[in-house]
């Protein structure tokens, strides 16, 4: 086990170095990125062979031996480890959809209970990474395959342990990529492959009861009752929308042609351009009945065909689905029945 570093001193020195270099390095790093994009690949040696190298969008993680102490940060990465029976020595609190002050979503708590863990080390880092707490956990690897860490975060984290970051862009990692990258970082690639197969079978079995979902055009739209002039739309690379595609749905060209940045997980749409939503068979988003009635009464948004007929699957804050839209194997297993019932019911209104 490595000697524990004095992380506060290291953090101070690292920050000084980063701020000193950021001015002169930003141009060269941009030029380097333009010359060669990082490969979205979990290229590794065989699981039993170390050192192991995992390439990702921010560089590469070189892992000298099979990790014994795993830390995960930001969203859902800990659920991948837990699904394989590995309890992280520290992980980030969930910052969305939690019904109490535990920082644990229900599927996470259920798995921890199953594994007999009563006092997990949860980082209260919803307002920013707690670098000192991460260092105190003394990790052999830090898993961040689904995250939004910055290059500066990555540099500091890498001073603690090898970091497995996202494959292509912040918050654009599918649930399969979460499994592939995180299990590669744990030295459990084969177990990860089996977890993917098991989850795929579960999804297929559940989908068989909802044939009406196949081929429908869907848009994930976030409306705000306080300002109906602007709509926030998740793009197909967002894991929420990618999962809807996996369920058999497609995306209207009227929306995909608006995407100017292929690495961006969202875009904004003015209500004046609401016609872009007219081809949607189904609208999914966060909201409740009161928000739906407000939208339906709006002179512009109320003209959206899916709104008019009620083909809307709004996810309320009272259900675990509010946090399950960004899926992982544990959340999929916990919520898929409720999710498919919500979506299938909204699509059924097309024929009524």
GUTI-608554 format. One line per 5 residues: number of its first residue (from 1); their letters; for each residue x, y, z of N, C-alpha, C, O. Coordinates in steps of 0.001 Angstrom, whole numbers, plus 500000, padded with zeros to 6 digits. Last residue first. Layout:
! residues N
NUM) A) X,Y,Z,X,Y,Z,X,Y,Z,X,Y,Z | ...;
***
This chain:
! residues 352
352) XXXXX) 444363,507129,470410,443041,507440,470972,442433,508690,470332,441326,509091,470690 | 446893,506739,469526,445826,506062,468788,444440,506432,469276,443445,506092,468637 | 448418,508122,471346,448517,508483,469926,447330,507920,469163,446819,508565,468247 | 448273,507030,473804,447353,508133,473535,447406,508582,472076,446543,509333,471622 | 450325,505228,474020,448996,504696,473736,448009,505798,473359,447020,505537,472673;
347) XXXXX) 452426,506784,474914,452364,506448,473486,450980,505922,473114,450514,506154,471998 | 451875,506829,477654,451867,508091,476896,451737,507822,475397,451027,508539,474692 | 452179,504134,478312,450895,504782,478494,450772,506071,477713,449711,506383,477173 | 454921,503744,477795,453918,503028,477013,452553,503672,477128,451830,503754,476135 | 456067,505392,479797,456279,505677,478374,455205,505016,477518,454643,505646,476623;
342) XXXXX) 455121,504125,482161,454912,505558,481925,455010,505885,480442,454148,506570,479891 | 456045,501499,481803,454609,501750,481967,454278,503209,481683,453271,503504,481040 | 458790,501914,481755,458118,501440,480547,456609,501642,480630,455968,501927,479619 | 459156,502776,484451,459525,503631,483316,458791,503209,482049,458231,504050,481345 | 458370,500612,486022,457655,501884,486138,457915,502776,484925,457008,503447,484433;
337) XXXXX) 460296,498729,485148,458856,498456,485065,458054,499752,485089,457163,499954,484264 | 462789,499916,485737,462367,499732,484346,460878,499431,484215,460260,499854,483238 | 463951,500386,488260,462895,501282,487785,462289,500927,486434,461340,501590,486013 | 465947,498527,488944,465046,499016,489988,463821,499715,489410,462747,499649,490008 | 467432,498074,486644,466722,496950,487256,465668,497427,488245,464613,496807,488376;
332) XXXXX) 468458,500698,486309,467601,500084,485287,466774,498966,485910,465558,498913,485727 | 470063,501042,488547,468863,501868,488408,467913,501296,487367,466695,501396,487518 | 472082,499095,488054,471254,499028,489251,469972,499825,489094,468900,499347,489466 | 473209,499858,485486,472575,498555,485711,471688,498482,486946,470627,497859,486891 | 471994,503214,484864,473098,502291,485093,472462,500953,485436,471252,500913,485662;
327) XXXXX) 470751,506238,483256,470693,504852,483712,472043,504217,484001,473077,504617,483466 | 469118,508919,483981,470511,508650,483627,470831,507251,484124,471154,507080,485300 | 466622,508501,485058,466713,508842,483638,468126,508687,483116,468325,508361,481945 | 466596,508155,487728,466917,506972,486933,466977,507273,485444,467339,506406,484649 | 465708,510301,489113,467155,510119,489065,467562,508961,488175,468747,508790,487890;
322) XXXXX) 463033,510060,488743,463611,511374,488520,465132,511299,488452,465771,512133,487810 | 462284,507550,489535,462560,507757,488112,463222,509100,487851,463904,509265,486840 | 461520,507565,492165,462946,507341,491875,463294,507548,490406,464466,507704,490063 | 459159,510268,492538,459468,508904,492144,460962,508742,491904,461616,509694,491477 | 458639,512905,492943,458198,511976,493984,458544,510526,493674,458248,509640,494477;
317) XXXXX) 459227,514476,490826,460266,514374,491860,459890,513387,492952,460719,513059,493801 | 458110,512889,487756,457972,513774,488902,459053,513523,489935,459713,512484,489921 | 458297,512977,484368,458835,512284,485538,458824,513248,486709,459457,514303,486660 | 455980,512741,481771,456656,513618,482717,457049,512820,483961,456239,512087,484528 | 455395,511971,478792,455839,511174,479934,456657,512078,480844,457877,512171,480708;
312) XXXXX) 452771,512634,476659,453829,513239,477452,454135,512335,478638,453237,511977,479399 | 450513,512929,474829,451596,511945,474683,452856,512479,475342,453863,512742,474686 | 448315,514625,474774,448752,514084,476050,449798,512999,475961,449969,512223,476902 | 447542,515979,472537,446917,514672,472760,447360,514016,474070,446838,512963,474439 | 449052,518378,472797,447603,518409,472593,446947,517076,472933,445890,517057,473563;
307) XXXXX) 451691,517461,472954,451093,518134,474098,449573,518099,473986,448883,517821,474967 | 452054,516453,470397,452197,515545,471532,451596,516140,472800,451051,515411,473630 | 451676,518852,468827,450737,517726,468767,450841,516776,469956,449817,516334,470476 | 451876,522035,470171,452673,520840,469904,451728,519636,469903,451035,519416,470897 | 450346,524114,471028,450096,523649,469666,450944,522423,469295,450753,521838,468229;
302) XXXXX) 451226,524966,473462,450012,524160,473441,449674,523611,472075,448813,522739,471953 | 453272,526690,472914,453615,525316,473275,452404,524394,473233,452534,523192,472998 | 451708,529053,472287,452685,528468,471369,452913,526988,471668,452767,526138,470789 | 449867,529602,474340,449446,529749,472942,450426,529162,471932,450021,528806,470825 | 449497,527289,477032,450331,528286,476382,449983,528380,474898,449817,527348,474248;
297) XXXXX) 448131,525188,478092,447401,526448,477970,448200,527532,477257,447653,528580,476913 | 450065,523229,478212,448930,523017,477316,448153,524306,477082,447583,524505,476009 | 451700,524225,480248,452206,524143,478871,451052,524039,477888,451062,524691,476844 | 449982,523913,482440,450511,525236,482097,450995,525262,480653,450728,526215,479921 | 449600,521160,482450,448441,522034,482202,448886,523441,481824,448256,524092,480991;
292) XXXXX) 452235,520346,483069,451610,519960,481802,450433,520875,481475,450293,521316,480335 | 452548,521356,485643,453375,521887,484560,452753,521556,483212,452743,522394,482310 | 450667,519726,486956,450492,521183,486955,451314,521820,485839,450833,522728,485160 | 451719,517165,486660,450462,517502,485998,450257,519013,485917,449734,519519,484924 | 455305,517665,486245,454128,517070,486865,452882,517535,486132,452970,518216,485110;
287) XXXXX) 458743,516873,485241,457604,517739,485476,456460,516993,486134,456608,515839,486535 | 461143,516255,482806,460890,516349,484236,459713,517299,484451,459693,518401,483903 | 460227,514299,479863,460886,515382,480590,460596,515303,482070,459894,514405,482534 | 459322,513441,476553,459720,513009,477893,460403,514180,478582,461088,514968,477930 | 456913,513195,474089,457817,514105,474790,458054,513556,476192,457112,513246,476921;
282) XXXXX) 456305,511494,471036,456334,511470,472498,457306,512517,473009,458383,512711,472445 | 456465,512033,468401,455330,511228,468855,455181,511318,470368,454077,511230,470906 | 457451,515039,466940,457654,514119,468060,456370,513359,468367,455315,513961,468568 | 457076,516989,465075,457203,515609,464589,457365,514592,465716,457411,513391,465453 | 457084,519391,466464,455813,518911,465929,455883,517459,465460,454865,516766,465446;
277) XXXXX) 459335,520618,467332,458819,519533,468155,457556,518898,467583,457019,517958,468170 | 459794,522700,465646,460779,521620,465636,460309,520418,466446,460827,519315,466270 | 457949,524616,466266,457603,523675,465194,458585,522512,465121,458250,521452,464592 | 459033,526394,468044,458419,525199,468601,458033,524174,467539,457813,523004,467853 | 460400,528751,467930,460756,527685,466984,460170,526344,467401,460750,525291,467136;
272) XXXXX) 459586,530247,470026,459188,530721,468704,459483,529685,467620,458904,529725,466535 | 460855,529158,472161,459464,528755,471938,458955,529224,470581,458001,528661,470045 | 464185,528189,471359,463218,529239,471635,461809,528735,471342,461595,527979,470394 | 466172,525787,472877,465267,526072,471770,464304,527164,472193,463682,527081,473252 | 469432,524569,473584,468296,525400,473941,467480,525722,472694,468024,525904,471605;
267) XXXXX) 470813,521317,474214,470697,522526,473411,469463,523284,473877,468563,522710,474489 | 473222,518853,475384,471971,519598,475444,472002,520769,474474,473058,521164,473978 | 475681,517654,475268,474559,516794,475643,473231,517545,475686,472204,516940,475993 | 478045,518078,472704,477192,518713,473705,475980,517835,473993,475332,517334,473074 | 479508,517104,470646,479909,516677,471988,479051,517296,473085,479300,517067,474269;
262) XXXXX) 478623,518283,468315,478341,516858,468508,478712,516341,469889,478282,515254,470274 | 477089,521222,468026,478244,520663,468727,477973,519193,469020,477164,518885,469896 | 474706,521661,466752,475916,522202,466130,477192,521668,466770,478250,521658,466141 | 471594,520455,466127,472785,520206,466938,474023,520683,466190,474347,520168,465120 | 469447,520604,464480,469770,521811,465249,471066,521674,466037,471583,522662,466558;
257) XXXXX) 468967,518132,463486,469622,519077,462581,469969,520393,463272,470703,521209,462716 | 467557,516898,465534,468969,516533,465350,469685,517511,464421,470894,517703,464554 | 464973,518038,465164,465767,518316,466363,467238,518044,466109,468084,518875,466437 | 464097,517148,462740,463901,518567,463037,464659,518990,464289,464958,520172,464461 | 464362,514439,462888,465415,515190,462198,465309,516673,462491,466315,517382,462492;
252) XXXXX) 463518,512944,466023,463111,513699,464834,464284,514456,464211,465100,515042,464922 | 464805,509775,466924,464812,511210,467214,464442,511986,465942,465000,511710,464880 | 463323,506681,468160,464199,507462,467292,464047,508947,467622,463260,509324,468490 | 463222,503755,470324,462719,505022,469808,463764,505737,468961,464953,505429,469041 | 464155,501503,471601,463568,501351,470271,463045,502623,469651,462477,502586,468559;
247) XXXXX) 465608,501691,473842,464268,501127,474001,463526,501032,472676,462399,500539,472627 | 467771,503065,472946,467934,501642,473176,466582,500955,473359,466439,499769,473062 | 466712,505614,472989,467029,504998,471703,467183,503498,471842,466775,502742,470961 | 466648,505966,475712,465376,505940,474987,465567,505329,473606,464698,504614,473108 | 469395,506064,476138,468643,504932,476657,467274,504829,475995,466790,503725,475742;
242) XXXXX) 470038,508504,474976,470608,507284,474402,469841,506057,474883,469652,505110,474120 | 468785,510190,476769,468227,510053,475430,468764,508802,474737,468041,508126,474006 | 470431,509811,479013,468978,509672,479125,468357,509390,477769,467528,508493,477618 | 472987,510404,478101,472679,509016,478451,471176,508780,478607,470696,507674,478361 | 473315,512366,475174,473019,512318,476603,472552,510915,476958,471801,510301,476200;
237) XXXXX) 473354,512192,472469,474525,511651,473170,474333,511660,474682,475106,511029,475403 | 470937,513372,471544,471072,511906,471548,472310,511371,472245,472335,510191,472594 | 470298,516094,473940,470635,515554,472622,470843,514037,472701,470918,513479,473795 | 467676,517673,475683,468834,516786,475736,469044,516150,474365,468091,515723,473714 | 466659,521044,475772,466510,519736,475143,467799,518942,475302,468889,519471,475084;
232) XXXXX) 464731,523532,477105,466036,522877,477239,465885,521441,476773,465071,520695,477318 | 463190,526489,475895,463105,525065,476186,464507,524481,476208,465369,524884,475426 | 461813,529635,476668,462998,528857,476340,462813,527402,476774,462341,527124,477876 | 459417,530673,477453,459968,531180,476197,461184,530397,475734,461562,530466,474565 | 458424,530043,479872,458057,529152,478778,458613,529618,477436,458314,529025,476399;
227) XXXXX) 459371,530296,482923,459808,530893,481662,459551,529907,480526,460377,529035,480257 | 458154,528948,484968,458514,530350,485189,458936,531058,483909,458866,532284,483822 | 457912,526370,484137,456681,527136,484252,456961,528621,484444,456118,529461,484128 | 460066,524995,481834,460015,525721,483103,458745,526564,483124,458526,527380,482229 | 460832,521787,480411,460082,523036,480423,460189,523682,481803,460378,522998,482809;
222) XXXXX) 462924,519780,478680,462717,520322,480018,462060,521690,479900,462645,522630,479362 | 462484,516996,476611,462375,518455,476737,462157,518820,478195,461305,518238,478867 | 463432,514585,474497,463471,514888,475930,463547,516409,476063,464538,517029,475679 | 461469,513186,471982,462347,514304,472340,462266,514482,473854,461177,514526,474426 | 460945,510493,469691,460898,511043,471040,461854,512222,471161,462909,512254,470527;
217) XXXXX) 459050,508475,467585,459976,509597,467651,459815,510308,468993,458709,510680,469385 | 458941,504883,467624,458327,506182,467897,459406,507263,468032,460509,507011,468519 | 460081,502364,467328,460048,503268,466189,459444,504633,466438,459435,505470,465535 | 458332,500736,469892,459278,500595,468785,459022,501625,467678,457910,501745,467163 | 456176,500895,471629,457283,501841,471790,458180,501863,470557,458732,502910,470216;
212) XXXXX) 454390,498834,471289,454015,500145,470749,455134,501172,470833,455062,502214,470181 | 455244,496599,472700,455618,496712,471287,455301,498071,470685,455885,498436,469665 | 455791,495837,475559,455459,497180,475085,455855,497360,473616,456713,498189,473312 | 456725,493436,476380,455346,493739,476748,454885,495100,476226,453731,495482,476420 | 459390,493452,475706,458495,492586,474932,457023,492848,475235,456160,492513,474423;
207) XXXXX) 460819,494885,477571,460309,495581,476388,459304,494749,475609,458449,495303,474918 | 461688,492930,479372,460667,493888,479794,460026,494591,478598,458826,494863,478608 | 463593,491600,477796,462461,490866,478361,461333,491819,478751,460162,491544,478490 | 465412,493678,477250,464694,493023,476160,463457,492285,476677,462394,492343,476059 | 466381,494241,479857,465692,495261,479070,464848,494628,477977,463689,495001,477795;
202) XXXXX) 467574,491761,480512,466493,492305,481334,465684,493321,480539,464454,493279,480538 | 469559,491644,478554,468498,490638,478572,467302,491123,479379,466154,490921,478983 | 471176,493813,479338,470535,493813,478024,469378,492815,477980,468324,493119,477421 | 472071,492837,481795,471215,494026,481754,470492,494117,480421,469312,494463,480381 | 473640,490680,480991,472503,490456,481887,471526,491631,481845,470310,491441,481857;
197) XXXXX) 475577,491992,479434,474693,490987,478831,473456,490760,479687,472346,490659,479164 | 476806,493596,481419,476150,494206,480264,475162,493227,479631,474030,493602,479326 | 477848,491601,483059,476859,492535,483600,476102,493222,482476,474889,493411,482568 | 479740,490489,481344,478587,489687,481741,477481,490566,482311,476302,490306,482072 | 481536,492612,481206,480890,492133,479980,479655,491300,480306,478639,491397,479617;
192) XXXXX) 482376,492720,483875,481631,493825,483287,480894,493413,482032,479753,493819,481815 | 483810,490361,484075,482601,490515,484886,481729,491655,484348,480501,491568,484364 | 485903,491062,482352,485010,489955,482009,483708,490030,482804,482630,489788,482262 | 487109,493246,483777,486553,493413,482437,485559,492309,482082,484481,492597,481562 | 488146,494112,486228,487036,493159,486185,486321,493242,484831,485094,493301,484761;
187) XXXXX) 489851,496120,487035,490429,494837,486669,489383,493747,486602,489677,492585,486882 | 488717,498536,487418,488754,497649,488593,489456,496328,488303,489641,495508,489202 | 488805,499632,484894,489592,500247,485959,489700,499397,487200,490664,499517,487957 | 486931,498011,483661,488324,497932,483222,489229,498511,484300,490290,497958,484591 | 484689,498961,484964,485144,497603,485276,486558,497355,484757,487304,496575,485348;
182) XXXXX) 484569,501553,483863,484749,501372,485300,485232,499968,485646,486085,499800,486518 | 484260,501045,481084,485396,501811,481587,485637,501558,483073,486778,501370,483496 | 481897,499419,480948,483147,499042,480293,484345,499740,480916,485340,499093,481242 | 479941,500880,482387,480341,499545,482821,481705,499188,482243,482577,498706,482967 | 479829,503218,480862,480095,503283,482300,480614,501943,482806,481592,501878,483551;
177) XXXXX) 479102,502131,478415,480447,502695,478565,480814,502852,480029,481967,502647,480409 | 476459,501454,479075,477419,500418,478682,478846,500909,478842,479704,500184,479347 | 475317,503938,479546,475442,503003,480674,476413,501873,480337,477119,501385,481219 | 477343,506512,477959,476204,505607,478035,476393,504629,479194,477485,504508,479748 | 478391,509736,478692,478771,508333,478766,477525,507462,478875,476725,507651,479791;
172) XXXXX) 478462,512461,478842,477987,511859,477592,478306,510372,477532,478473,509811,476449 | 479615,514094,480771,478210,513720,480905,477631,513108,479623,476435,513232,479361 | 482222,515268,478673,481564,515288,479981,480087,514919,479874,479392,515391,478974 | 483314,512871,476135,482910,514215,476557,482235,514144,477919,481726,513090,478298 | 484607,510264,475870,484622,511279,474817,484340,512688,475303,485053,513618,474926;
167) XXXXX) 484869,508659,478266,485502,508274,476997,485607,509379,475972,486606,509443,475255 | 485845,510005,481512,484851,509703,480479,485514,509439,479128,486608,509942,478871 | 488548,508500,483451,487581,509544,483126,486658,509087,481996,486691,507928,481581 | 490116,507060,485900,489433,506603,484690,488311,507596,484405,487253,507546,485033 | 493153,507893,487358,491764,508309,487184,491228,507776,485860,491824,508015,484810;
162) XXXXX) 495440,506846,489869,495022,506843,488461,493524,507094,488349,492731,506578,489137 | 495604,509203,492658,495576,507835,492119,495230,507920,490638,494767,508966,490183 | 496498,511834,493258,496072,510919,494319,496167,509470,493854,496726,508617,494543 | 497048,513187,491010,498085,513214,492026,497773,512252,493177,498652,511899,493964 | 494675,513044,489669,495737,512133,489230,496930,512140,490172,497741,511214,490151;
157) XXXXX) 493247,515131,490754,492895,513764,491128,494007,512780,490779,494247,511812,491500 | 494495,517274,489416,494593,517147,490872,494287,515725,491334,494977,515181,492196 | 493842,516743,486748,495241,516883,487139,495411,516702,488646,496357,516054,489096 | 491029,516764,486862,491741,515539,486508,493202,515600,486948,493738,514619,487463 | 490440,519421,487396,490072,518384,488362,490911,517131,488132,491428,516523,489069;
152) XXXXX) 491401,520453,484960,492048,520853,486204,491722,519856,487325,492598,519486,488106 | 489628,519322,483097,491050,518976,483044,491798,519342,484324,492718,518634,484731 | 486695,518448,485099,487444,519314,484195,488887,518826,484093,489326,518012,484904 | 484077,516007,485213,485313,516579,485749,486056,517372,484674,486044,517012,483497 | 481573,514945,484999,481840,516177,484274,483130,516825,484748,483271,518047,484695;
147) XXXXX) 480911,511428,484397,481194,512594,485225,481358,513818,484333,481292,513742,483106 | 481411,508260,484244,480260,509147,484011,480415,510334,484945,480094,510257,486131 | 483981,507523,485062,483586,507317,483664,482351,508128,483297,482243,508628,482178 | 485630,507635,487271,484842,508818,486925,484355,508728,485488,484317,509731,484776 | 487347,506127,489870,486469,505881,488725,485567,507092,488494,484839,507521,489389;
142) XXXXX) 490580,505818,490861,489423,506701,490979,488588,506541,489707,489072,506792,488603 | 492550,503453,492695,492023,503945,491419,490816,504817,491718,490109,504594,492701 | 493337,503186,495249,494257,502664,494234,493832,503114,492843,494646,503155,491921 | 492788,505761,497774,492380,504860,496695,493549,504346,495856,494600,504981,495765 | 492434,506979,500453,493623,506239,500034,493333,505259,498890,493599,504064,499017;
137) XXXXX) 490667,508647,501597,490193,507286,501345,491299,506380,500820,491131,505163,500748 | 491980,511052,501559,491933,510341,502825,491447,508902,502659,491770,508036,503473 | 491433,511892,498926,492788,511479,499286,492802,510650,500560,493534,509665,500656 | 488717,512535,499264,489110,511523,498282,490503,510995,498607,490732,509786,498570 | 488908,514569,501123,488219,513333,501487,488581,512199,500534,488733,511049,500947;
132) XXXXX) 490288,516469,499559,490902,515964,500786,490258,514647,501210,490955,513714,501608 | 488508,517040,497471,489796,516411,497178,490446,515807,498426,491079,514754,498351 | 485470,516968,496849,486173,517075,498129,487504,516333,497978,487612,515154,498314 | 484105,518813,494152,484824,517633,494618,485553,517910,495933,486174,518959,496100 | 481056,520573,494784,482431,520528,494290,483154,519341,494883,482847,518911,495995;
127) XXXXX) 478655,520274,495988,479025,521629,495587,480453,521702,495048,480992,522795,494878 | 478562,517638,496696,477625,518083,495662,477911,519517,495195,477458,519923,494125 | 480012,516035,498421,480735,516903,497487,479839,517453,496389,480301,517707,495276 | 480380,514173,500737,479386,515235,500600,479986,516332,499718,480401,517390,500191 | 481049,510861,500120,481595,512215,500016,480456,513217,499849,479660,513109,498916;
122) XXXXX) 480561,508224,502271,479921,509024,501229,480493,510431,501246,480432,511119,502266 | 481286,505215,503151,482000,506491,503168,481504,507325,501991,481963,507158,500861 | 478565,503440,504743,479453,503716,503606,480115,505082,503748,479572,505987,504383 | 477535,501639,506968,478104,502984,507104,479080,503261,505958,480291,503313,506177 | 476612,499105,506337,475725,499995,507089,476239,501428,507182,475459,502342,507448;
117) XXXXX) 476563,496494,504155,477279,497742,504439,476319,498714,505117,475314,499104,504523 | 475614,494082,503151,475882,494201,504573,476647,495448,504973,477307,495465,506012 | 474760,493838,500614,476170,493531,500849,476566,493699,502308,477724,493482,502665 | 472161,494739,500877,472385,493354,500458,473817,492912,500748,474060,491754,501086 | 472659,497400,501454,472042,496546,502475,472292,495078,502153,472594,494277,503038;
112) XXXXX) 473681,498185,498971,474535,498258,500155,473987,497371,501276,474743,496680,501960 | 471380,497843,497409,472551,497007,497158,473502,497027,498343,474075,495994,498689 | 469681,499787,498531,469267,498384,498495,470463,497454,498307,470558,496411,498954 | 471127,502131,498037,470920,501682,499421,470544,500203,499457,471025,499455,500308 | 470916,502152,495232,472229,502099,495883,472097,501578,497303,472849,500700,497728;
107) XXXXX) 468197,502390,494873,468855,501180,494381,470263,501023,494961,470743,499906,495156 | 467669,504934,496069,467129,503693,496642,467799,502419,496148,467957,501466,496912 | 470626,506955,496606,469417,506644,495869,468950,505247,496266,469752,504450,496751 | 472030,508729,499276,471902,507439,498605,470572,507342,497876,469518,507612,498451 | 472234,510834,500949,473041,510900,499734,472958,509624,498912,473718,509446,497961;
102) XXXXX) 470676,511074,503203,471686,510014,503171,472656,510151,502005,473775,509641,502063 | 468527,512696,503667,469855,513317,503726,470980,512291,503647,472121,512602,503989 | 466032,511742,501177,466446,512040,502549,467853,512635,502514,468327,513035,501451 | 465583,511241,498528,464428,511635,499323,464782,511959,500777,463919,512406,501532 | 467286,512278,495642,467382,511621,496952,466274,512152,497849,466050,513360,497925;
97) XXXXX) 467306,513673,493248,466356,512585,493409,466416,511858,494729,465667,510902,494931 | 470685,514453,493288,469425,514648,492589,468541,513436,492845,468980,512298,492676 | 473210,513840,494098,472765,515226,494289,471421,515514,493653,471044,516675,493490 | 474685,511256,495949,473792,511617,494848,473232,513009,495118,472830,513316,496240 | 478052,511527,497063,476624,511536,497366,475838,511867,496100,476283,512669,495279;
92) XXXXX) 480752,509526,495837,480039,510797,495920,478575,510607,496278,477938,509646,495848 | 482629,507217,497912,481925,507592,496678,481085,508838,496916,480749,509166,498054 | 485047,504917,499104,484481,506250,499146,483768,506526,497831,484236,506124,496766 | 485620,502360,498686,486046,502891,499988,485613,504342,500148,485795,504931,501214 | 482945,500527,497117,483979,501564,497088,484350,502020,498497,483503,502062,499389;
87) XXXXX) 482504,497164,497046,482076,498331,497809,483185,499373,497757,484266,499137,498297 | 481534,494985,494589,482683,495756,495070,482172,497006,495780,481478,497821,495172 | 479497,493630,493338,479855,493228,494691,481064,493931,495264,481576,493530,496309 | 478702,494639,490982,479620,493498,490915,480131,493094,492293,481077,492315,492410 | 477217,496782,491745,476528,495732,490992,477373,494477,490889,476842,493378,490728;
82) XXXXX) 479191,498452,492799,478312,497725,493710,477597,496578,493004,477392,495518,493595 | 480286,499505,490415,481103,498699,491325,480224,497848,492234,480482,496658,492417 | 478029,500855,489472,478652,499813,488657,479491,498898,489537,479421,497674,489424 | 477590,502700,491480,476586,501656,491261,477133,500528,490393,476744,499372,490561 | 479679,504483,491282,479685,503550,492411,478691,502419,492211,478901,501310,492702;
77) XXXXX) 478860,506015,489130,479992,505102,488961,480072,504076,490091,480483,502936,489874 | 476768,507869,489633,476453,506481,489246,477635,505532,489129,477422,504323,489037 | 478506,510937,489385,477230,510239,489275,477367,508772,488865,478010,508467,487861 | 481294,511623,491516,480169,512141,490760,479106,511066,490554,478825,510328,491498 | 483620,508896,491901,483174,510274,492098,482060,510615,491118,481904,509999,490064;
72) XXXXX) 484965,506159,493777,484221,506669,492630,483739,508076,492943,483481,508414,494099 | 487724,504139,494640,486943,505342,494918,486208,505731,493636,486766,505643,492543 | 488898,501075,495826,488266,501776,494707,487491,502977,495235,486696,502849,496166 | 491509,499169,496606,490731,500259,497186,490220,501140,496043,490986,501847,495386 | 492735,497370,494946,492038,496839,496115,491129,497888,496742,490105,497554,497337;
67) XXXXX) 493455,496931,491497,493094,497801,492621,492370,497053,493731,491506,496214,493478 | 496174,495184,490247,494722,495131,490434,494326,495943,491670,494809,495671,492769 | 498714,497613,489351,498288,496299,489835,496789,496344,490093,496200,497424,490152 | 499005,500037,487940,500153,499157,488104,499771,497746,488549,500433,496781,488166 | 497422,501744,485490,497170,501060,486746,498198,499953,486902,498254,499033,486086;
62) XXXXX) 497094,504716,484005,498029,503599,484060,497907,502979,485447,498243,503606,486452 | 494797,506349,482053,495054,505854,483399,495976,504654,483309,495674,503684,482614 | 495156,509188,479924,495125,507748,480119,495440,507411,481571,496234,508085,482228 | 493127,511813,478887,494479,511248,478903,494425,509742,478985,493728,509094,478205 | 490552,512595,478722,491474,513510,479395,492903,512987,479455,493786,513642,480009;
57) XXXXX) 489131,510528,477505,489135,511855,476885,490157,512806,477487,490588,513743,476814 | 491262,507580,477763,489993,508292,477913,490162,509718,477403,491235,510075,476917 | 492745,504340,478016,492679,505653,477374,491295,506269,477574,490284,505566,477556 | 494380,502524,480330,493018,502798,479860,492979,504216,479300,493163,505183,480040 | 496723,500020,480895,496506,501389,480430,495101,501528,479856,494687,500745,479001;
52) XXXXX) 498283,498201,483448,497160,498283,482533,496941,499754,482169,496972,500625,483038 | 501411,496484,484164,500476,497607,484267,499440,497621,483142,499683,497125,482042 | 499493,493427,484226,499687,494817,484642,501128,495190,484361,501992,494314,484320 | 497206,490965,483433,498493,491564,483104,498512,493050,483468,497641,493816,483057 | 494718,489925,483707,495735,489460,484651,497087,490116,484435,498026,489848,485185;
47) XXXXX) 493240,490960,481610,492934,491376,482976,494030,490987,483962,494233,491679,484960 | 495411,491958,478925,494541,490978,479567,494383,491335,481032,495273,491937,481632 | 495550,495530,478481,496121,494195,478372,495117,493212,478970,494072,493627,479471 | 493094,497648,476883,493869,497177,478024,494585,495906,477645,494280,495279,476630 | 491104,500155,475775,492190,499276,475368,493026,498914,476583,493598,499788,477234;
42) XXXXX) 488486,501208,475651,489037,500695,476898,490141,499708,476566,490119,498564,477019 | 488074,504174,473749,488364,502747,473819,488873,502382,475188,489601,503149,475818 | 487957,506568,471991,486943,506116,472934,487057,504609,473059,486229,503865,472533 | 490991,508310,471730,490212,507159,471303,489233,506767,472396,489600,506644,473565 | 491091,511850,471433,491360,510629,472182,490460,509500,471719,489303,509720,471361;
37) XXXXX) 491984,513380,468322,491009,513182,469370,491343,511896,470128,491833,510942,469523 | 494530,515266,467150,494204,513876,467432,493245,513785,468606,493618,514070,469744 | 494469,517962,466483,495277,517051,465687,494861,515606,465909,494840,514811,464969 | 492886,519109,468387,492444,519174,467011,493205,518190,466148,492657,517643,465190 | 494454,518664,470635,493178,517986,470543,492675,517977,469113,492109,516985,468655;
32) XXXXX) 496577,520379,470079,496842,518944,470144,495552,518161,470011,495525,517116,469361 | 495304,522840,470243,495855,522420,468959,496103,520921,468948,495871,520258,467936 | 494685,522818,472975,493605,522865,471990,494087,522385,470648,493398,521621,469971 | 497212,522820,474067,496369,521655,474300,495211,521622,473336,494782,520549,472911 | 498157,525299,473187,498816,524097,472693,497951,522871,472913,497931,521971,472074;
27) XXXXX) 496395,527025,474555,496440,527022,473099,497044,525736,472573,496523,525141,471630 | 496863,526410,477262,495532,526225,476710,495552,526162,475200,494833,525361,474602 | 499379,526936,478282,499122,525583,477782,497802,525444,477076,497601,524470,476351 | 499643,529459,479245,500509,529098,478135,500163,527748,477546,500592,527427,476438 | 497629,529519,481252,497675,530529,480196,498474,530085,478999,498059,530296,477859;
22) XXXXX) 498185,527350,482967,496982,527316,482149,497011,528314,481005,496499,528036,479921 | 500416,527488,484599,500587,526911,483262,499376,527094,482365,499495,527010,481143 | 499576,528596,486944,500751,529169,486287,500856,528710,484847,501326,529447,483980 | 497487,526969,487678,497181,528346,487310,498359,529022,486604,498167,529908,485771 | 498982,524597,488194,497956,524627,487146,497669,526049,486707,497610,526328,485509;
17) XXXXX) 500662,525333,490295,501241,524911,489018,500230,525009,487890,500551,525440,486783 | 498824,525903,492291,499747,526938,491849,500324,526593,490485,500459,527461,489623 | 497613,523395,492541,496821,524538,492073,497725,525654,491561,497442,526275,490537 | 499795,521951,493532,499218,521597,492234,498406,522747,491663,498483,523048,490472 | 500242,523132,496015,501285,523183,494994,500724,522897,493607,501126,523522,492625;
12) XXXXX) 497754,522492,497257,498200,523880,497116,499235,524014,496012,499130,524901,495165 | 497800,519702,497145,496748,520450,496473,497169,521893,496242,496963,522445,495161 | 500001,519088,498749,500040,518740,497328,498998,519539,496550,499262,520000,495440 | 499051,519939,501212,500225,520579,500631,500264,520329,499136,500527,521239,498350 | 496899,518134,501440,496650,519573,501477,497820,520342,500870,497617,521285,500104;
7) XXXXX) 498048,515587,501402,497324,516068,500239,497066,517569,500268,497020,518206,499216 | 500656,513908,501923,500102,515096,502570,499349,515865,501505,499922,516689,500793 | 499948,510467,501218,500555,511759,500905,499915,512870,501719,498764,512765,502145 | 500744,507327,502511,499739,508376,502398,500409,509730,502204,501326,510091,502941 | 502421,504971,500559,502447,505863,501704,501455,506981,501482,501346,507517,500379;
2) XX) 500559,502196,499159,501393,503394,499057,501368,504191,500349,500424,504102,501133 | 500851,498805,500000,500000,500000,500000,500887,501246,500000,501853,501327,500759;
***
